[in-house]
Amino acid sequence: MVAMIDTEEVDDYTVICKQKNGVHRCIVANSCDVSLFLAWLSNGKSPVVLSVWVRIIDSGPGLKSQVEIKAHNRGLVGIWAFRAGNGIVGLVTVGQDSVKLWRMDETVSGVVTLTSKVEIHEWRTAVQSADVTNDGKCICLVTIDSMFYEIILGDEGPVVMTHDFGVMEAWHVRIAKTKTNYITTAFSGFLKEIDLNGKIARQEPFQYAKSVGALSFGNGNKRLAISTFEGVLHIIDAKTLKSETTIEAHSKRIRALAFLPGEDDILTGSDDKTIKLHSVSGERPKVERVYCGHRSPVLSLAIDERADGTRFASSSLDGQVVSKHFKRTVKT
């Protein structure tokens, strides 16, 4: 899973300003264990989720830790960052126990604080997959009993809608960048597109649905990437849900996917401890670069779009965080 931040501010987003403060504020810990997910922030800092902890890390030299806070009582499923109006930075954290909306503030001296604004927990079982729109207003999640929850955050508070598509008929979830539909995988062997009314708009057969490891939409919503436990990468046309190409990308499970701006290139992170940059345009997809350095399985990737996709961060099972810069080839 990868969290990215929109390049534009959301001027009408007022939830993180109006809601009463929660119980968590700048709780600092000395150590954390496993890093899971990354999200780039608008102020050049990258928050890293470590088990039930959120750590704000300065993305400059040395990746210096700014603040740590215990976000949830159970493990994290993901973290997403967005920019609201007036320069406010918001975070959405999804744990197995609940969903929380945070406001991040930074003083003139550089002290960072996280304040919990909203907490939602209306499901009976643990969350296994989640996604959040770039403006932070819509949250979708799937629990281990295959229930699908759509959460809309408005000025008056959250609205939770529940959808039941059947046992094992919702397993993963990703929100299209157009914010008009969602994609989920079903053990019956289908990719399913869900509309904003919670109805199945269409479905296409996908024989690898039971072994899907990760999903990711491109920023232009042209392509959908699907990885499997076997290390295979499938590039899907987002409009038709038909396969464009299939790549034997890694020797082990792919857990992290991230399209670069333009959707012609994609990063994959795997249990084989490597990250690969693939070119998926043209008749023959190819590996452009291979990045090493992690000592354990790669769990997350995040693209810094403010750098035009020339910088990314990755995290692995042992808590290691790596930031890399690279020069993109101009395709003609």
C-alpha positions in Angstrom: 0.0 0.0 0.0 1.2 3.5 -0.8 0.0 6.8 0.5 0.3 9.9 -1.7 -0.6 13.5 -1.1 -2.6 15.7 -3.5 -0.7 18.7 -5.1 -3.5 21.1 -4.4 -5.0 22.2 -1.1 -8.6 21.4 -0.2 -9.9 24.8 0.8 -13.3 23.6 2.1 -12.0 20.9 4.4 -12.8 21.9 7.9 -13.3 18.7 9.9 -9.8 18.7 11.4 -10.4 22.3 12.5 -13.9 21.9 14.0 -13.7 18.6 15.8 -12.8 18.4 19.5 -9.4 17.2 20.4 -8.8 13.5 21.1 -6.8 11.9 23.8 -3.6 11.5 21.9 -1.2 14.4 21.5 2.5 14.1 20.9 3.1 10.9 22.8 6.8 10.2 22.3 8.3 6.7 22.5 12.0 5.8 22.5 11.8 2.8 20.2 9.5 1.0 17.8 9.6 -2.3 16.0 8.3 -2.8 12.5 7.8 -0.1 9.8 4.8 -0.7 7.6 3.7 2.2 5.6 4.9 5.6 4.3 3.2 8.9 3.3 4.9 12.0 1.9 3.8 15.3 3.5 3.6 18.7 2.0 6.3 20.1 4.3 9.0 17.7 3.3 8.6 15.3 6.2 7.7 11.6 5.8 5.6 9.9 8.5 6.4 6.3 9.0 4.0 3.9 10.6 5.7 1.4 13.0 3.3 -1.3 14.2 0.9 0.7 16.3 3.1 3.9 16.2 3.3 6.9 13.9 6.8 8.4 13.5 7.3 11.8 11.7 10.6 11.8 10.0 12.4 14.7 8.3 13.1 13.7 4.8 16.4 15.6 4.7 19.9 14.0 5.2 19.9 11.3 7.8 16.1 10.9 8.0 15.9 12.4 11.5 13.0 11.4 13.6 10.8 14.4 14.7 8.1 12.8 16.8 6.6 9.4 17.7 3.1 8.7 18.8 1.1 5.6 19.7 -1.8 5.9 17.2 -3.7 2.7 17.8 -4.0 -0.2 20.2 -3.8 -2.8 17.4 -1.6 -3.0 14.3 -1.8 -0.4 11.5 -3.2 -1.1 8.1 -2.1 2.1 6.5 -1.5 5.9 6.7 -2.5 8.6 4.3 -1.5 12.3 4.3 -3.3 15.3 2.7 -3.2 19.1 2.7 -6.2 21.0 3.9 -6.7 24.7 3.5 -4.6 27.3 5.3 -1.5 25.0 5.1 -3.0 22.5 7.5 -1.6 18.9 7.1 -4.0 16.1 7.9 -3.3 12.4 8.5 -5.6 9.4 8.3 -4.5 6.3 10.1 -6.4 3.0 9.7 -5.7 0.4 12.3 -7.3 -3.0 12.8 -9.3 -1.5 15.6 -10.4 2.0 14.3 -9.9 4.9 11.9 -8.5 8.1 13.1 -8.1 11.6 11.6 -5.2 13.7 12.9 -4.0 17.2 12.5 -0.3 17.9 12.3 1.1 21.2 13.5 4.7 22.5 13.5 5.9 25.4 15.5 8.4 28.0 14.3 11.2 26.1 16.2 10.3 22.9 14.3 8.5 21.1 17.1 5.8 18.7 15.5 2.6 17.7 17.2 -0.1 15.3 16.2 -3.7 15.9 17.5 -6.4 13.3 17.2 -9.6 14.9 15.9 -11.9 12.0 14.9 -12.0 8.3 15.8 -14.4 5.8 14.1 -14.9 2.2 15.1 -18.2 0.7 13.9 -17.1 -2.8 12.7 -17.0 -6.1 14.5 -13.8 -7.6 13.1 -10.3 -6.4 12.2 -9.6 -4.3 9.1 -7.5 -6.0 6.4 -7.5 -3.5 3.5 -8.2 0.2 3.3 -7.8 3.3 1.0 -8.3 7.0 1.4 -8.9 9.7 -1.3 -6.2 12.3 -1.8 -8.3 15.0 0.0 -8.9 12.8 3.0 -12.7 13.0 2.7 -13.5 9.4 1.7 -12.2 6.3 3.5 -13.0 2.8 2.3 -12.1 -0.3 4.2 -12.7 -4.1 4.1 -12.8 -6.2 7.2 -11.8 -9.9 7.6 -15.5 -10.9 7.4 -15.6 -9.3 3.9 -17.8 -6.4 4.9 -17.2 -3.2 2.9 -17.3 0.2 4.7 -17.5 3.6 3.1 -16.8 6.5 5.4 -17.5 10.1 4.3 -16.0 12.9 6.5 -17.9 16.1 6.4 -18.2 19.3 8.4 -20.8 17.7 10.7 -18.8 14.5 11.3 -18.3 11.1 9.7 -21.1 9.2 7.9 -20.5 5.4 7.7 -22.2 3.3 5.1 -22.0 -0.5 5.2 -22.1 -2.9 2.2 -22.3 -6.7 2.1 -21.3 -8.3 -1.2 -21.1 -11.8 0.2 -18.6 -14.0 1.9 -15.1 -13.5 0.5 -16.5 -11.2 -2.2 -14.5 -8.2 -1.0 -10.9 -8.7 -0.1 -8.8 -5.7 -1.2 -10.0 -2.1 -1.9 -8.6 0.8 -3.9 -10.3 4.1 -4.7 -10.0 5.4 -8.3 -8.1 8.7 -8.6 -11.3 10.1 -10.2 -13.1 9.4 -6.8 -16.0 8.0 -8.7 -15.6 4.3 -8.0 -13.7 1.6 -6.0 -12.0 -1.6 -7.1 -12.1 -4.8 -5.0 -11.1 -8.4 -5.6 -13.4 -11.4 -5.0 -12.4 -15.0 -4.2 -15.0 -16.0 -6.8 -12.4 -14.9 -9.4 -13.4 -11.3 -10.3 -12.3 -7.8 -10.2 -15.3 -5.7 -9.1 -15.9 -2.1 -9.6 -18.2 -0.5 -7.0 -20.0 2.8 -7.6 -20.7 5.6 -5.1 -24.0 4.0 -4.2 -22.3 0.8 -3.0 -23.5 -1.2 -6.0 -21.4 -3.4 -8.3 -21.2 -1.4 -11.5 -19.3 -4.1 -13.4 -17.0 -7.1 -12.9 -14.4 -8.8 -15.0 -12.9 -12.3 -14.6 -9.4 -12.3 -13.0 -8.1 -15.8 -12.5 -5.4 -14.7 -10.0 -7.9 -13.0 -7.6 -7.2 -15.4 -4.8 -3.4 -14.6 -4.8 -3.5 -10.8 -5.1 -0.9 -9.1 -2.9 -1.4 -5.4 -3.7 -3.3 -3.0 -5.9 -2.5 0.5 -7.1 -4.1 3.0 -9.4 -2.0 5.4 -11.6 -2.4 9.1 -10.9 -4.2 9.6 -14.2 -6.5 6.7 -13.6 -5.4 5.0 -16.9 -3.8 2.0 -15.4 -4.4 -0.4 -12.4 -1.5 -2.5 -11.2 -2.1 -5.8 -9.5 0.6 -7.9 -7.9 0.5 -11.5 -6.7 2.0 -13.8 -4.1 4.1 -15.4 -6.9 5.9 -12.1 -7.8 3.9 -11.5 -10.9 2.8 -7.9 -11.9 -0.4 -7.4 -13.9 -1.0 -4.1 -15.6 -4.8 -3.5 -16.2 -6.6 -1.0 -18.3 -8.6 0.9 -15.7 -11.4 1.7 -18.1 -12.0 -1.8 -19.3 -10.5 -3.9 -16.4 -8.8 -5.9 -19.2 -5.2 -7.0 -18.9 -2.6 -4.9 -20.8 0.5 -6.8 -19.9 1.9 -9.3 -17.4 5.5 -9.1 -16.0 7.4 -11.7 -14.0 8.8 -9.0 -11.8 10.2 -10.8 -8.7 11.0 -14.2 -7.4 8.8 -13.7 -4.3 5.7 -11.9 -3.2 5.2 -8.3 -4.2 3.8 -6.2 -1.3 4.3 -2.7 -2.5 3.4 -0.8 -5.7 3.8 2.8 -6.7 3.2 4.4 -10.2 5.4 7.3 -11.1 3.7 10.4 -12.6 2.6 9.6 -16.2 1.8 6.0 -15.4 4.5 4.7 -17.8 6.7 3.5 -15.0 6.0 1.7 -11.8 8.0 0.7 -8.7 7.6 -2.7 -7.1 8.8 -3.8 -3.7 9.1 -7.5 -2.8 9.9 -10.1 -0.2 13.1 -10.7 -2.1 14.4 -7.5 -0.4 14.7 -5.6 -3.8 12.8 -2.7 -5.4 12.5 -2.6 -9.2 11.6 0.2 -11.6 9.6 -1.1 -14.5 8.7 0.6 -17.8 5.3 -0.7 -18.7 4.7 1.4 -21.9 5.3 0.0 -25.3 5.1 -3.5 -26.6 7.8 -4.9 -24.3 7.8 -3.9 -20.7 11.3 -3.9 -19.2 13.2 -3.4 -15.9 14.9 0.0 -15.9 16.6 -0.3 -12.5 17.0 -2.6 -9.5 17.4 -1.0 -6.0 19.0 -3.0 -3.2 19.8 -2.0 0.4 17.0 -3.5 2.4 17.8 -6.4 4.7 14.3 -7.7 4.9 11.1 -7.8 2.8 10.0 -4.4 1.4 6.6 -3.5 2.7 5.9 0.0 1.5 6.8 2.6 -1.2 5.9 6.2 -1.4 6.6 8.6 -4.3 7.4 12.3 -3.7 5.3 13.9 -6.5 6.6 17.3 -5.6 10.0 16.1 -7.0 8.2 15.0 -10.2 8.6 11.4 -9.2 12.4 11.5 -8.9 12.4 10.7 -5.2 10.9 7.8 -3.3 11.0 6.3 0.1 10.7 2.7 1.1 10.4 0.7 4.3 11.0 -2.9 5.2 10.0 -5.4 7.8 13.0 -4.7 10.1 12.1 -1.0 10.5 14.6 0.3 8.0 13.6 3.4 6.0 15.4 4.3 2.7 15.1 7.4 0.6 16.4 7.4 -2.9 16.8 9.9 -5.8 17.0 9.0 -9.4 17.0 10.6 -12.8 14.0 9.8 -15.0 14.5 9.1 -18.6 12.5 11.3 -20.9 10.4 9.1 -23.3 9.8 10.3 -26.8 
